[in-house]
Amino acid sequence: MLRYALPLFASAALFASPAAAQVQVQTSGPVVELDVFETVDIEPDIVTMSAGVTSEAPTAVEALRQNSARIRQVIDRLKSLGVAERDIQTSGINLNARFDYDQMSREQVFRGYQASNRVSIKLRDIGGAGEVLDALVAAGATDLNGPMFGVDDDTAAKAEARRNAMERGRQMARAYAQSAGYADVRLLRVSESVRGSGPQPLSREIVMTASANDSAPILPGTVATGVSISVTYEMVN
């Protein structure tokens, strides 16, 4: 008679009462433990990107002043395109002294100060991503990153991935059991770790068009979301 320790709760909170540590499950047959990963491809409905501006000036105060004015232009342009303020977030401000290396004197020569400011943007209308990119450049942004596509709510997709993972795990366990001369399997334990459907970097090349009237072509494709489960089955007759 085998004795198998079955946790009363799993990482995905499939069972209640985390205060109870473990219960002992008696098994009469061998067990099979499997890790199963399932993903579901879905169409994205949000896109994130970031834009930054950099300014240089002889003094730190002037560099920061100029930079603040330029990033304000970028933010105002985003708002004029309908981007909500809650979807615009400052992601980094830097102010550094700038030095050049003088080959003749072999010394660092002070050249002034460099200030930079970057904002992260979430777009809920992914069809307008190209227009926003063009508008950011026109507003003075010199450092762009993205776009990255994601899904605002992937609950239904994860539920589908979970069902697929459980079914595949059961089929795999049954195959092992039959190969070992057993008729079926009995589920003992399930634990889950969630794979995010956060923003995915665009794998295609983005071409910034020369004409201000033509938006940069952006193809959202699909993004993947999924779950990874660990299942333990007892082989039974």
Secondary structure, 3 states (H helix, E strand, C coil): CEEEEEECCCCCCCCCCCCCCEEEEEECCCEEEEEEEEEEEECCCEEEEEEEEEEEECCHHHHHHHHHHHHHHHHHHHHHCCCCHHHEEEEEEEEEEEEEEECCCCEEEEEEEEEEEEEEEEECCHHHHHHHHHHHHHCCCCEEEEEEEECCCCHHHHHHHHHHHHHHHHHHHHHHHHHCCCCEEEEEEEEEEEECCCCEECCCCCCCCCCCCCCCCCCCCCEEEEEEEEEEEEEEC
